[in-house]
Amino acid sequence: MHLGSPGNLSQLNAEAPWDAFDPKAYVDHNYKSVIPEDREIISIVRAHFGDHFRANPDRSIRGIDVGAGANLYPAFSMMPWCEEITLLDRAEPNVDYLEAQQLGYDQDWDGFWDLFCEDAGYAALPGDPRDRFAEVTRVENGDLFALSARREQWSLGTMFFVAESLSTSHEEFWQAVECFLLALTPGAPFAAAFMEHSEGYFVGNTHFPACDVGEPEIRSAVETYAEGLRIFTVGQPNAVRDGYTSMIVACGFRGGGN
């Protein structure tokens, strides 16, 4: 996915061409093989969730991946621990892609699942992971911002490259983080990933907006509703595409005071 901006025009989430999003182009550029950045992100999230659920086993967990798009590995991170995982996305092409993957996800994703299986909690998942994915995932066509009316509905959550990649608005960035975290129950573990100082991005020939945020802004937005927060910087500038400085991963637990 080559990133470049056709200008510094402001664009709100509702104005972006989401139904022109091309999941095949997105996967072909980003997920045809496991890159070092995803390998590191997976190791971080795998440890965060694996360690938590070894110490706190619970088989009645409902998880959510907010803005799931054409990326299955956030859902993989929750598969051993959840009886149900909501895959939420507003773009019709992404919803169609996710529903097709439920029928038996593409072989390209096997390498990502294999990395999770380096943790015993994932490796111990019985049966075919494709069957498990089909069994527990529920694809939902919906707006992230509508989660404001669904507080404390899920006990595990992920949100990867969404809050900063839906508009140029800092207000919408903060609102997206808030909606995600307040949809989780107090104490729920979560993992969120962000492109730092993103300038906007292309999927195929279609441009999508991004909000320019750095580690301080990300930390501030997340820690408002979190406890036990840990922030990780992953990768080098422009390693995956042009126009960003690094990837930021935030892991923690939904705080109980908001």
N, C-alpha and C positions, 0 to 999 in steps of 0.2 A: 504494500500500500504506500505509494509515493505520497508524501505530504508536501503541500505547498498551498499558499493562500492566494486567492484571486483578488486580494485586497484586504484592508483591515475593516471591512464592513461589519457592523454589529448584526447579530442574527439570534433571535430567540428560538427556543426549542420548537415551538409550534410553527415556526416559519421554515424549518429545515425540511428537505425533501426525503423524509424517511422511507416512503414507499418506493423510492428509487434506489434504495440500498441494495447492493448486489452481494449476497452472502457467498456465492461461489468465488467471486473476485477477491473478497475479503479473506476467505479460507486459503485460496491458492497463494496469496501473498504472505499470509501470516502463519498458517498452521499446517502446511504440507509436510513439515518436519519440525522436530523439536529444536528450537534455537536456545543458546545458552541463557538468555534472559528468562524464557519460560521455565527452563530447568531450575533456575534459582528461585523463581516465584513459587513453583510447585513445591520445592523443598521447604520453603518458609511456611506455606499454608498447610502442607502435609503435617509438619511438626506441630503447628498451632492446634489444629483440630485433633490430630491423633493423640497428643499428650493430654488434651482436655478430656476426651471421651474415654481414654484408659482410666483416668482418675474419677470420671463422673459418667459411668455407663448409663445410657438411657435409650430405649428402643422406641420411644413414642415421639421422636423429634420430627417437626415439620420445618423444612428448610425453604429458602427462597434465593434464587439468583436473579438479581435486579438488572434489567437490560442485558439479558442473556446473549442476544445476538447470535452470531455464528461462531461461538466459542463454547465447547462442551466441557473443558477441564474444570471450570469452577463448579459445575454440577458433579463432576467426578470427585471433587474434594469432599463433597457432602454425602456421597452414595452409601458408604458403610454405616452411616449414623442415622439416616433418615428413613421414615416410613413413607414420606411424601416430599417431593421437591417441586416448588413452583418455578417454572422458567418464564419470567415476565419480559415481554418485549412489545413495543408499540408498532414496529415496522412489519407490515404484512409479509414481505419476502423473508424476513427472519423467522417469523412464526411458521411459515411454510417449510423453511429449512429445518427447524427444530422438530416439527411433526414428522418430517421424512426421516430424520435421524432416529426417532423413536422406533422405527420399523427395523432398525439394525444400523448402527452408526458406521460411518465410513472407516476403512482400515487406517487412514491417516491418523485417527485418534488413538490407535492402539499404543503408540509410543508414549503418549501422554499418560494413559492409564498405567502402563508399565512403570513409569516413574513413581506414581503414587504407591505402587505395590512394593517399593523399597521399604515402606513402613508395614510392619506386621498387621496392623489393624486393617489396612486395605488389602493386603495379600490374603488375609483370612476370609474375605468375602466369598461365600460359596457360589458355585455355578458360574455361568457366563456373564461377564459384566454388561454385555448388550441386553441380556434379559433383565438384569437388575435396573439398568437405565430405563428401559421401556416400562418396567413395573412401577417405579417410584416417581418418575417425572410427570408433571402436568403442565402443558404449554398454555400460557394465558396471554392473549393479546390485550395489553393494557398500558396505561400511562403511569410512569414512575411517580409523578406528582399526585396521582389519585391515591397513593398509599397513605397520604395524610389522613384519610378516613378509615384506615385499617391498622390502627396502632396495636402493637403487641400481639400480632397474629402468628409470628414465626419464631422459632427457638434456635435458629442457625441461619446465617446469611452471608452471601457474597455479592459484590458489586465491582466488576472489573472494567476499567476504562470507560466509565459511563458518565459520572458526575461532571467531569471536565470536558467531555466530548459530546455534549448535547446542545450547547449554545455558547455564545461569547460572553454571556452574562455572569458576573460574579454572584449576583443575587440568586440566579437559578442554580449555580454550583452549590452554594450553601443550602438552598432549599432541597436539592437532590440528596445531599448527604444527610440532612435532617430527616427527610421522608424515609430513606433507607433504614437508618438506625432506629427511628421511633417505631418502625414496623416490627422490630424485634422485641422479644420479651426481655425484661431486666435480667442480666447475667448471661444472655445468649452470646456465644462466641461468633465473631464475624471476621471476614477478611475483605479488604477493598484495595483495588489497585488504580493508579492514576498515571497519566502521562504528564510529566512536569514541564511547564512552559510550552505547551503545545500551541501551535499556530493555526490549527485547522488541518484537515486531512482529506484525501481523495480515496474513494472506493471505486475502482474502475475510473470512469471519467466524471464522476459526480463528487462535488465538494461538499463537505460537512463541516460545521463550525466547531470551535473549541474555545475554552476559556483558559487564559494564561494564568496559571496558579503555580506557586512554588511550594517547597516543603513547609515553610511556616504557615501558609494559608491552608494547606491540606491538614496539617496537624491541628490547627486551631478549629477548623470545621468539625473534624472527627472527635476531638477530645471533649467537645461540648456535651456529647452524649455517650461517652465511652469511659471505661476504666481499664486499667492494665494495658494501656496502649503502647505498642511498639511500632516504630517506623523504620523501614528498610529502604535503602536506595539501591536500585538494581540497574545495571547496564551503563553504557556510555552514551554521550550525546549522539543522536542520529544513527544509532546502531541498527534500528529496524526500519526507519524511514526518516526523511528530512524533517527538521523543524520541531524538535523537542530536545530536552537536556538529559532526562533520565526517566526511569519508571520508579514510582514510589508505592510501596506496599504498606498498608496499615492493618495490623492485627490487634485485636483486643476483645473486649466484652461490652455488651450494652450496659451502660450505667443505670443505676436505679433511681437517680435523683431527678430525672426530667420527665 
